[in-house]
Amino acid sequence: MSKTIDRKTFLSYLGTGATALAAASAGLGVLDGKASAMSGTANHLFGFNTNRVSGYFDPIEPTKEDALVLPKNFKYDVVAAFGDVINKKGDTFGSGCDYNAFLPIDGSNVRGLLVNNHEYSTIFSIGPVTDGKMTNEQIQKELYNLGMSVIEVYRDENGTWKMDTNSKYARRINGFTKIDLTGPAKGIPALEGAQTVTGTFANCSGGVTLWNTVLSCEENFESTAEAAGLPLTHYGWVVEVDPFDSKYMKKHTALGRFNHENTAMGLASDGRVVVYMGDDKKDACVYKFISKGKYDKSKGRANSALLEDGTLYVANLKSGKWMPVTIEEVSKAIQEDPELQQKFKTQGDVVTYCQEAALLAGGTPTDRPEDIEISPFDNTVFICHTNNDNHGNIHGHITRIFEAGNDLGALEFDFEIFAAGGRQSGFSSPDNLAFDSNGHLWVVTDISSSSQNKGVHKSFMNNGLFVIPTSGPDKGKALQFASGPVECELTGPFFTPDEQTLFLSIQHPGENTKDLNNPTSTWPNRPGEKMARCAVVAISGFKLSN
């Protein structure tokens, strides 16, 4: 590639240059695009089979344009934007679209259900907030517009992706939806005895289970819950929904309560289910849950019960061990503290106040662990540590965990810094990750809107989507595939099983707008409108190899 691309070669923080890069890529690249025998546990990455995106694109340069910029020969369709009607009932698509999951209908690559998370509101969805306090009307709008949308999407005969508003499946799940609790915190005093809670919101990323339901993660829930006068302990959980069954919704308390970013599900070598989770907060920890029972494919959705009983662990990066976050371990740590002994009496209390319990159990504070994904090629685990300016980690990095014996159920691990954000890599603040079945890594970035195009972030311009080949002539080079509109994040990359389409969320364009008459972004530039709308797009133009 050109010199412009060459200078974007990834360098390890460890300073070992090409050697570290080769080692970091070895488990992926040597497979030449064919998954290893152990990769069957990682089909969750896109919900079905791992993908094979081939073809080469001409990388784009960073841009400040108020547009979604793609390489030549690629195009996008806006499938659903904030406020669009999604069904016959008249429900509308929510605000702050984030994670996407595409579940085919009858095995189709061109028709399926798209599940989308709605994380938070902007001035375009609830209007200006005066003195930092929402009105009652704004609170009601926020509770409606956050949560999740289930929509039916299809590609028409002209190759254009559209939403089918006549779908029998299309619906909203939001701050008014009743959801059952499972696990150790169900009915405990810390949750006011609740066995069912009202609503889900602040839904960030998520994951698809081995049994084809969707897990949605409640992240920065505090402000919405407080504004609405709702119990804080009812939020901050992982929510499971079945897109094809509107009655099936659960919050799994065994997975812990914190500022959840996403889930990544795989199998231990003995068949137990393992769920990796990040806590998107400065100085927060990395977790994994290991079920007590074993996965049985023939049981289908009944495997969900595995998420109700198991052990939650937190990573200690200094010792390379997964520390159990249990009442037994926490009790040992608080023997001399009567106040904490009152707070932590049961495992339900431990999972409810998980961030505090994890530190007591020996968890290592890290730099905003956001998306976590399991490599479908070698069972290594990739973690986006987005940034932490408290520690001078301005541009973030990607950590790669090697579980002992390549077993996701192992309790010891090693790790390396796989990639560092910064000038040398061409991007800053990695957020969501995805793999294609050539083993290439797709990364979206999350430079905050207040920092974009300023100071040390000037050279990166708007947030983007990057591809990091792990084999072939461009191995280890960050190639920019997309650049988003002004003040947006690109989130939730998710391929159809045939890899002909990539779904991507354009989150909060123009979020720094103070005056609706003078928006900082007007994307997607709908005729007659002068406002920005978050949206999900379907990107086409991928060429498949033989």
N, C-alpha and C positions, 0 to 999 in steps of 0.2 A: 504494500500500500504506500501511500504518499508519506513524506516526512511528517506531515501534520498528524497522521495516524500513528506513526512510529513513536512519537514522543509521548503517546498515551499508553505505552506499555506499562502494565502493572508492576509495581515494585513492592516488595514486602517491607514492613516496618523493621524486619530483622536485618535488612541490608544485605541479604545474600543474593539479590538480583536474580539472574536467569536460573540459577540452581533452585532457588526457592520456588520460582514460578513453575519450573518443570515438575518439581515434586508436587506442587499444589494441583497441577493439571493431570498428573500421571494416571490416577485412578479413572479419570473420565476419558481422556484422549486416546489412550491405548486401545480402547474398545472400538474405535473407528465407527462410532455411531450405533453400535449394537449393545443393547443392555445386557448386563451380566446376569448370571443365573439368580443372583440374590435380589434383582431389581423388582421382582414381583411384589415386594412389600411396599413399593413406592408409587404404585399406580395412582395413588391419591393426588399426585401433583397437579393433574388437571382433571381429576375425577374419574378417569377411565384408563386409557393407555397412555404411556408416555409418547411424546410427539417427535416428529422428525421434520423440523423446519430446515429446509435446505436453501440453496440458492444464495446468491450473493447480492448484496445491495450496496449502492454507493453511499457511504456514511454521510450524514448531513453535518453541517457546522452548527455550533451554538447560535441561537437567535433570540432577539427580544420581541419578535413579532407577536401580535395578538392573534395567533392562529395555531392550529395543530399542523405542524410541518412534518412531512414524511419523505422518505427517499423517493426518487423518481420510480414510476411504474407501480406505486402503491396508492390506494385510495381509502377513504373512510366514509362510513354512513353513520349518521347520528340515529341510534336505535331508540333511545329514550332519554329525555331531558327533564329537568325539574319542572313539575307542574303538568306534564303530559298525562292525559287520561290513559289508564292501563287496562280497564275492564268495563263491562256493561254497567256495573254498579256506579261507576263514575269516580272510583279511587284514582288518585294522582301519584305520579312518581315522586319520590321524596328528595330531600336535600342532602348535599355532601356525599354524593355517591362514591363508594370505595370498592371493596372486594367484589369480584364477580365469580360465579360458578355456572358453567353451562352443562346442563344435563339433557342429553338427547332424548327425543320422543321416538320410541320404537327404533332405536339405533341410528337415527338420522344424523347426518352432519350438517343439515341445512334447516332443521326445525328442532327446537328444544325449549326447555325452560331455562331462563337466565335469572339467577338469584343475585340481587345486588344489595349491599349494605349501605345504610345512610348514616353518616357519622355526626354531622352537626349543621347548624343553620348559619346563614349569612344574611346580610342586609337585603338580598334579593328574595329571600324566602320569608322573613318575618318583619322586614322593615328596620328603620333605625332604632337602636336601643338607647334610651335617654338615661344618662347617669349610671350606666351599667346595670340597670334593673329593667327586666322585661315586664310589660303589662300582662294582665291575665289573658288577654286575647293572644298576645305573642307566645305565652307559655303553651296555650292550647295548640297553636300552629306548630310550635316546635315539637310537642309530643306527637302530633300527627305526622309530621314530615320526617322524623327520624325513625330508625329501626331498619326495616328491610322491605324490598319489593320483590315479588315473584312475578315475572312477566313471561309471556310466550313470544319467542322470536323466530323468524324464518327468513330464508333467502329466496327472493322471487326469481322468476324466469330471466330477469335482466341482470341477475347477480347482485341486487340491492338488498341489504338486510333491513327488515322492518319488524315492528311490533304488531302482534295479533291481539287487538283489544276485545275480540270475541272469545278469548280463551276461557275455558272453564276453570283453569288453575290460577289465573292471574289474581293477585291479592296483595294487600299491605299487611305487614306485621309491624306494630309501632308501639308508642308509649301507652296505648290503651288496651293492648292485647293481653289476655290472661294466659299465663305460662306456668306450668307445673315445675316444682323443684324436685330434685333427686339428691341422694347422697347425704353425707354426714351433717350438713347445715340445715337440712329440711326440718322445719318445726322447732328449731332451737330458740332460746330466749333472745340471742343476738339478732335474730331475724323476726322478732316479735311473734314467734310461734307460727309464722307463715308456712304453709305447704304449697300455696299458689301465690304468685306475685303478679302485679299489674305492670305490664310494659317491658319493652327493651328499647334502648337508645344508646347513642354514642357508639354505634356498631362500626368497627374499623375493618380489620381483615378477617380471615376465617380459614376454612378448609373443608374438603370433602372427605367423608368417612369411607372406610372400606366397604360399607354397606349402602353407599350412595345417598346418604342424607348430608345436610350441610351444617357445619358448625360456624356460628357467628360470634364474634368477640366484642364484648362491651368494654370500651377503653376509657375515655375521659368523661365519665358519667356524672361526676360530682356536681357540676354547676347546674345541669338540667334537673337532677333529683332535688337539689336544694331549692331551686326556683319553684318547682312544682309541689314542694312540701312532701316529697316521697321519702321513705326510709332508705338511707344510703346503702344499707347492707343488702337490699334487694337487687342491687346492680353491681356490675364488675365481674360477672360470671361468663361462662361459655354457654351459648344457647344452641340447642340442636333443633332443626326443623326438617321436615320432609316436604320438599317442594310439591310433591304429587298428592299430599294428604294434609289438608288445611287444619285438621284437628290434632296433629302431632307436633307438639312443641315442649321442650324441656330445658331447664337450666341445670347443668351438672355441677353441683357444688364440690364434688370430689376433686375437680380440676383446679380449685383455688379461686380466690377473689382478689383481683388486682387490675391494673390497667392493661387488659389483654390486647395484644396486637393481632396475633393469628394463632392457628394450630397447624401442626404438620403431623400426620398420622402414619405410622408404619407398624411393622411386626417385629417382635423379638424373635430370636432364633427358635425359641420354644413355643411360639405361637401366641404369646400374650400381646395385647395391643399397647403401643407406646404412642404418647401424644406429647410433642415438643411445643413449648409456648414461650413467647417473649412478653416482657412487661415494659411497655413503652413509657419510660420515665427515667429521668436522670438518676444514676446510681441505683438502678433496679436490677433484678436478677433474671437468670435464665432457668426455666423449669422443664421437667418432663414428668409425665404420669405413666405408670405401668400398671395395667389391669391385673387383678388377681386371677381372673379366669382367662381362657384361651379363645381366640377367634375361631368361629366355625362358619365358613362361607355359606353352608346350607341353611343356616338360621336366618340369613338376611338381616332385616332391621332389628330383630330380637337381640343382635349383638350389641345394641345400644346399652344394654344392662351392664356391659363391661366397663362403661364410663362411670358407673355408680359405686364401684368397689375396687379399690386398688391403693397404690402408694404414690404420693406426690413427692418428687425430689427437686432439689435446687442444686445448681452447679457451684462447686468450689473450684475456681480456676487455679488456685495456688497448689492445691493437693491433687487436682485432676480426679476428683471424686464427686459422685452424686450423693448429696446428703439428704436423708429422709426428713421430710417436713411433717413430723408426726407429733402427737401429744406426748409420746414417751420422750422424744428427743428435746422438745421444747421444755418439758417439765424439768429435765436435767439442767437446762441452762438458766432456769429461773428459781432455783431452790432458795436463793437468798433474797428474793424479791416478792413480798406478800402481795403487792399491787398487781403484778403480772400474773401471780398465781390465781388471783380472782378473775382475771381477764381470760386466761387460758385454762379451762377446765376439761374441755372435750375436744375431739378431733374436729367437731363442727366449729368450735371457736378458732382453731388453728387455721382452717381453710378460709374462714370469714375475715380474719385479720392476717392474711397470708403474707403480706409484705414484711410485717414486723416479725412474724414467726420464721420466715425464711432466713432472715439475718441472724436470729437467735440459733437457728439450726446450722449455721456456718456457710450460708450462701455468700457469693462474692458480688458486691455492687459493680455494675458495668455501665456502659455508655449507651443508654436507651436501646435495649435489644428489641428490634422491631420484627420484621419477617424472619421466619425460620423455615428452611426447606431441607428435605432429605434427598441427597443425590440418588437418582434411580440407577446409577451405575456402580456405586461402591459403598453405599450406606453411610458415607460421611455426611455430616450435618452442617449446613451453612447458616450463619446468623448475621443479619444486618445490624451492626451497631451504628446507629445513624449519626450520632455526634454527642458531645457533652462539653459545652464551653466552660463548665466549671473546672474541667481538667485540661483545658487547652486542646481537646480533641475536636477541632472545628469542623473537619470534613468527614469524620467517621471512617469506618472500616468494615470489612467482611471477615468474620471469624469462621474457621473451619474446624469442627470437632471430629476426632477419630475415636469412635467407641472401641473399647478393648475387644479384640477378636471380631471386629466388624459387626458386633451384635448390638442392636439398638436397645436391648434389655440389660446391657452391661452397666455396672456401677462405677467403673473407672474409665477414664478417657485421657487423651492427649489433645492438644489443639495448636493451631497456628493462625497467624494473621494472613489470610489468603490474599487480601487486596486492601489497599489504603486509598481512600478518597483524597483528592488534591490535584494540584496542577499537573503532576506527572501522569495521572490517570484520566484527566479530562472531565471528571464529575465530582460532585460533592454530596454528602449526606444520603447514602444508599438506604432504601426503604423496603420495597417489596421485591422478592426474588421469584424467578421461575426457571425451570429447565426445559429445554427441548430435547428430543430423543437423540440428537447428535451430541448431547452432553453440554451444549453451550448454555451459558448463564445469561438470563435476561434480568436487568436491574432497572428499577425506576428510582428517581431521586426525590428528596423532600427537603430542599432548601426552603426555609420559612419565607413567607411572602415579604416580611419586613427586612430580610437580608438579601433578597434576590437583586442582582445587578448593582450591588454595593460592596465597597471595601474588598475583602479577600474573596468575595464571591462574584466579582465582576466578570471574570473570564468564563464562568459557567453559564451566564445569562439565565434564560428560563429553565425550569425543571425539565428533565427529559427521560427518555427510555434508551438504555444502552444494551448492546449485546457483547458478551465477552466470549469469543470462541475458545474452546479448550482443546482443539485439535486443528490441524491444517495450517496453511501459511500465515494466518492471522492470529494464531494461538496467543492468548494473553493480552490482546489489544482491545481497548475499549472503543467500540464502534457505536456512534450515536445513531439510533434508528428513528427517534421522534423527539420533537420539542413541543412543549405545551404552550397554551395561551398565557397571557399575562397573569401573574400571581396564582397560578394553579399548581396542583400536584398531579402527576400521572400515577394512577393507582390500579390495583386489581388486574394485572395482565393474566389472561386465561385463554388458551387455545381450544378450538374445536378438535375432536379426536383426529380428524384428517389433516389438521394443521393448515387448512385453507383460510381460516379466519382467526384473528386475534381480537378478543374483546378487551377494552381498556376504558377505565373511568377517567374523566377529566373533572377533577375535584376543585371546587371553590375558585374558578376563574374570577378575577376582579374582587377578591375578598377584602381588599383594603379600601374599597369604595366607601366614602363618607356621605356623598350626596348622590341620590338616585338619578338626578338630572345630569350628573357628570361621572358616569361609571369609568373605572380604570380599565375595564374589559367589556366588550359586547359579544364575546364568543358565546354561542355558535352563530352569531350574526343572522338571526332570523329576520326576514323582511318585516318592516314596520315596527321592530323592537329596538329599544336602546337599553338593554340589560344583559347581564351575563347569566347563563344557566349551566349548572353542572350537568354532565351527561355521560352516558355510556356510548362508545362508538364501536363499530365493527370494522376492523382493518383487513383489507383484502389485497392480494397481489403476490402471495407466497407461491413459490414454485417447488413442487415436490420432486425429489430425486427418485431414481429407480431402486 
